[in-house]
Amino acid sequence: MSDTTHDGGVALGAPPSADEGLGAAQLAAKYGLTVSGARPGLFAYLRQLWGRRHFILAFSRAKLTAQYSQAKLGQLWQVVTPLLNAAVYYLIFGLILGTRKGIPEDVFVPFLVTGVFVFTFTQSSVMAGVRSISGNLGLVRALHFPRASLPISFALQQLQQLMFSMIVLLSVVVIFGSYPSLSWLLVIPALVLQFFFNTGLALVMARLGSKTPDLAQLMPFITRTWMYASGVMFSIPVMLKDKPAWIADVLQYNPAAIYMDLVRFALIDGYGSENLPDHVWAAGLAWAVLLGVVGFVYFWKAEERYGRG
Amino acid sequence: MAEDNTQGRIPTVIADDVHIVYRVNGTGGGRGSATAALSRMMRRGKGEPRGMRKVHAVRGVSFTAYRGEAIGLIGTNGSGKSTLLRAIAGLLPTESGRVYTDGQPSLLGVNAALMSDLTGERNVVLGGLAMGMTRDEIRERYDEIVDFSGINEKGDFITLPMRTYSSGMAARLRFSIAAAKNHDVLMIDEALATGDHKFRVRSEARIRELRKEAGTVFLVSHNNKSIRDTCDRALWLEKGELLMDGPTEEVLKAYERETGK
């Protein structure tokens, strides 16, 4: 236990025993009692979390199933929702606005769909993260478990959701002429890195959102700005070639753009390494480790305070 | 633990000057309009944000509970009983003061972890995992839980979503899941009066069983009879303060006199 138990508690109302005169803290120390709800050390916390892995997984799957259980089409919506999403973006950006500048037609559709799905993965993890504590106060106030279970579970739910989107994505990619090859396997490390990044971000947002639930109202605007800045529906280097180079650099090295590019590169034949910034894998890894570690520690620091509302 | 106790009284829970404050957003000023919220933000001082109201739910409660005790918490609605229980369980952070416990006290109740869109079957597993049971433990006790709840007495309801259950059936299943685990320090928050008569008798028996296994039991109830039946000591809370702490009969008498029963 990290918290000190010796700060000279107030003397109790005189219990008639040998313990008389002992302060609460001394009495507690004598019988080996520990502070209720104290924050465990970082490694103890990790161990507790690992002990709860079945709960984390079951909770994420339950949330995923519960989502569409009232709909007539049921779990089919898992696939139909991303498909409709992609169709809307294609209608607006592909047909009406024509943002495909510098990208061949047969590359643009898979380019766009990949961008939408990969970005949605991060976006929905952030949104779920913000509400993961503040929206589950009942659970936090009723049961004991490492609180990080909640944001992690929500990030995991988004990962499973992404698996359904991948079915749509792979079909789109094949329809537009990129066939399965070994490079497709690169999708796995790319998405694993993105999952760590998302989880870290969800942990950060969970702590912020637990103190300031207003963030849930604000986040859609921030993530939308982020989406438009990340080149979901256009090529950053082509669109920004008249602007100072550092703007394109900043946009290209932002984590959402990095993970999108990694998945596009893996899946789409016509999207070669010339479209990717230098050291793209290193950047993807750095973002994942940075957010993963920082997010986890940041969340853990307030562990004993979640549940106050 | 407890090497050299002279009186055979081993403390399991020590509450030391516990204060709990809830912070509630969006109440200030009495008016909930957007302009009111805006002006509150503009006027925001250096100390507490204006839009926030503090509710001091528990004020300086101290007591020591010993192994083998069953303690009843009484008091009128909103006197801070449930809040105090949550603080003992370490679920609600204290504003100041400390609660020391032996092991991990747990609240009897799993409602918040269950999802009405899932089948009873999946909720049994989910609820068990949420309480910290392993998958094997749940598998072992699954039939026991379902039988105890009596959900399947009128057909195969356990494979239907919980939202299709009647409120009584859902309450029974929730209690059965919650009562499936054994606890060191057990806290029961008015979970007794659920379901029909047959189920109530069964659940009271189960509570007694849990009491035997647990080191210390806390019971919140407005039913003075169930406090008399189960507890040997009572704490009387009023407006967040501990008014009286003593043998159940004594405290209940004073409480009943005060509330005019």
Chai-1 contact restraints between the chains, C-beta under 6 A:
chainA,res_idxA,chainB,res_idxB,connection_type,confidence,min_distance_angstrom,max_distance_angstrom,comment,restraint_id
A,G9,B,D16,contact,1.0,0.0,6.0,A-B,restraint_1
A,V10,B,D17,contact,1.0,0.0,6.0,A-B,restraint_2
A,S17,B,Q7,contact,1.0,0.0,6.0,A-B,restraint_3
A,A18,B,T6,contact,1.0,0.0,6.0,A-B,restraint_4
A,A24,B,I14,contact,1.0,0.0,6.0,A-B,restraint_5
A,A24,B,D16,contact,1.0,0.0,6.0,A-B,restraint_6
A,L27,B,I14,contact,1.0,0.0,6.0,A-B,restraint_7
A,A28,B,I14,contact,1.0,0.0,6.0,A-B,restraint_8
A,A28,B,Y100,contact,1.0,0.0,6.0,A-B,restraint_9
A,Y31,B,M1,contact,1.0,0.0,6.0,A-B,restraint_10
A,Y31,B,A2,contact,1.0,0.0,6.0,A-B,restraint_11
A,Y31,B,P11,contact,1.0,0.0,6.0,A-B,restraint_12
A,G32,B,M1,contact,1.0,0.0,6.0,A-B,restraint_13
A,L33,B,Y100,contact,1.0,0.0,6.0,A-B,restraint_14
A,L33,B,T101,contact,1.0,0.0,6.0,A-B,restraint_15
A,L33,B,D102,contact,1.0,0.0,6.0,A-B,restraint_16
A,V35,B,R98,contact,1.0,0.0,6.0,A-B,restraint_17
A,V35,B,Y100,contact,1.0,0.0,6.0,A-B,restraint_18
A,S36,B,G90,contact,1.0,0.0,6.0,A-B,restraint_19
A,S36,B,V99,contact,1.0,0.0,6.0,A-B,restraint_20
A,S36,B,T101,contact,1.0,0.0,6.0,A-B,restraint_21
A,G37,B,G90,contact,1.0,0.0,6.0,A-B,restraint_22
A,H54,B,L129,contact,1.0,0.0,6.0,A-B,restraint_23
A,H54,B,R135,contact,1.0,0.0,6.0,A-B,restraint_24
A,F55,B,L129,contact,1.0,0.0,6.0,A-B,restraint_25
A,F55,B,A130,contact,1.0,0.0,6.0,A-B,restraint_26
A,A58,B,L126,contact,1.0,0.0,6.0,A-B,restraint_27
A,A58,B,L129,contact,1.0,0.0,6.0,A-B,restraint_28
A,A62,B,M115,contact,1.0,0.0,6.0,A-B,restraint_29
A,A62,B,L118,contact,1.0,0.0,6.0,A-B,restraint_30
A,A62,B,L126,contact,1.0,0.0,6.0,A-B,restraint_31
A,A66,B,M115,contact,1.0,0.0,6.0,A-B,restraint_32
A,A66,B,D117,contact,1.0,0.0,6.0,A-B,restraint_33
A,A66,B,L118,contact,1.0,0.0,6.0,A-B,restraint_34
A,S69,B,D117,contact,1.0,0.0,6.0,A-B,restraint_35
A,G138,B,A112,contact,1.0,0.0,6.0,A-B,restraint_36
A,L139,B,A112,contact,1.0,0.0,6.0,A-B,restraint_37
A,L139,B,A113,contact,1.0,0.0,6.0,A-B,restraint_38
A,R141,B,R86,contact,1.0,0.0,6.0,A-B,restraint_39
A,R141,B,L91,contact,1.0,0.0,6.0,A-B,restraint_40
A,A142,B,L107,contact,1.0,0.0,6.0,A-B,restraint_41
A,A142,B,G109,contact,1.0,0.0,6.0,A-B,restraint_42
A,A142,B,A112,contact,1.0,0.0,6.0,A-B,restraint_43
A,L143,B,A130,contact,1.0,0.0,6.0,A-B,restraint_44
A,E304,B,P93,contact,1.0,0.0,6.0,A-B,restraint_45
A,R305,B,P93,contact,1.0,0.0,6.0,A-B,restraint_46
A,G307,B,L91,contact,1.0,0.0,6.0,A-B,restraint_47
A,G307,B,L92,contact,1.0,0.0,6.0,A-B,restraint_48
A,R308,B,P93,contact,1.0,0.0,6.0,A-B,restraint_49
